[in-house]
């Protein structure tokens, strides 16, 4: 069994924003599950990282949240993207692409 890879610093916001952009409103557990499934179990978002990140994103105005019933009839906080969150997603993706390009240049340098 391969060891799980930690989510690179600075990418959790991007992964959460992209998930909500793609799927729509979701509760925290659903967000974490979606990221884990799409990454084929390579990326695991721990509760200790997810919920503080969601709270910071609420404070920044990137997300809005409301309490609803989940699919298993439990009360859960559902998060959705705001216009500011969509704008931040574009900035996060652009920054990530820039960093990945730079890392690629270093790795491929002769």
C-alpha positions as CSV (number, residue, x, y, z in Angstrom):
1,X,0.0,0.0,0.0
2,X,1.4,3.4,-1.0
3,X,1.7,6.1,1.5
4,X,-0.8,9.0,1.1
5,X,0.6,12.2,-0.2
6,X,0.0,15.4,1.7
7,X,-1.9,18.1,-0.1
8,X,0.8,20.6,-1.1
9,X,0.7,23.8,1.0
10,X,-1.5,26.5,-0.6
11,X,-3.6,24.2,-2.7
12,X,-6.4,23.3,-0.3
13,X,-8.3,26.5,-1.0
14,X,-8.0,25.8,-4.7
15,X,-9.3,22.2,-4.4
16,X,-12.2,23.3,-2.2
17,X,-13.2,26.2,-4.5
18,X,-12.9,24.0,-7.6
19,X,-15.0,21.3,-6.0
20,X,-17.8,23.7,-5.2
21,X,-17.5,25.3,-8.6
22,X,-17.9,21.9,-10.3
23,X,-20.6,20.3,-8.0
24,X,-22.4,23.2,-6.4
25,X,-23.3,23.5,-2.7
26,X,-21.9,20.7,-0.5
27,X,-21.2,19.9,3.1
28,X,-17.6,19.5,4.3
29,X,-17.6,15.7,4.4
30,X,-18.8,15.7,0.8
31,X,-16.1,18.1,-0.3
32,X,-13.4,15.9,1.3
33,X,-14.9,12.8,-0.3
34,X,-15.0,14.3,-3.7
35,X,-11.4,15.4,-3.6
36,X,-10.3,12.0,-2.4
37,X,-12.3,10.2,-5.0
38,X,-11.2,12.3,-8.0
39,X,-7.6,12.0,-6.9
40,X,-8.0,8.2,-6.7
41,X,-7.3,8.2,-2.9
42,X,-4.0,10.1,-3.3
43,X,-5.2,13.3,-1.7
44,X,-7.0,13.0,1.7
45,X,-8.4,16.1,3.3
46,X,-8.3,15.7,7.0
47,X,-11.0,17.3,9.2
48,X,-8.4,19.2,11.1
49,X,-7.4,21.0,7.8
50,X,-10.7,21.1,6.1
51,X,-13.0,22.9,8.6
52,X,-10.5,25.6,9.6
53,X,-10.0,26.3,5.9
54,X,-13.7,26.5,5.2
55,X,-14.1,28.9,8.2
56,X,-11.3,31.1,6.8
57,X,-12.9,31.1,3.4
58,X,-16.2,32.1,4.9
59,X,-14.5,35.0,6.6
60,X,-12.8,36.1,3.3
61,X,-16.2,36.1,1.6
62,X,-15.3,33.3,-0.9
63,X,-18.0,31.1,0.5
64,X,-21.5,31.3,2.0
65,X,-22.9,28.6,4.2
66,X,-26.3,27.5,5.5
67,X,-27.5,24.6,7.7
68,X,-29.6,22.0,5.9
69,X,-30.4,18.3,6.1
70,X,-27.8,16.0,4.5
71,X,-28.6,12.9,2.5
72,X,-28.5,10.8,5.7
73,X,-30.9,13.1,7.4
74,X,-28.3,14.8,9.6
75,X,-28.0,18.5,10.1
76,X,-24.9,19.7,8.1
77,X,-23.5,23.0,7.0
78,X,-23.6,23.4,3.2
79,X,-21.1,25.7,1.5
80,X,-21.4,27.4,-1.8
81,X,-19.2,29.6,-3.8
82,X,-19.7,33.4,-3.9
83,X,-18.8,35.7,-6.9
84,X,-15.6,36.6,-4.9
85,X,-14.9,32.9,-4.5
86,X,-15.2,32.4,-8.3
87,X,-12.7,35.2,-8.8
88,X,-10.4,33.7,-6.2
89,X,-10.6,30.3,-7.9
90,X,-9.3,31.8,-11.1
91,X,-6.4,33.5,-9.2
92,X,-5.6,30.2,-7.3
93,X,-5.5,28.2,-10.6
94,X,-3.3,30.9,-12.3
95,X,-0.9,30.9,-9.4
96,X,-0.8,27.1,-9.2
97,X,-0.1,26.9,-13.0
98,X,2.7,29.4,-12.6
99,X,4.3,27.5,-9.7
100,X,4.0,24.1,-11.5
101,X,5.6,25.6,-14.6
102,X,8.5,26.9,-12.6
103,X,8.9,23.6,-10.8
104,X,8.9,21.8,-14.1
105,X,11.7,24.1,-15.4
106,X,13.8,23.3,-12.4
107,X,13.2,19.5,-12.6
108,X,13.9,19.4,-16.4
109,X,17.0,21.7,-16.3
110,X,20.0,20.1,-17.8
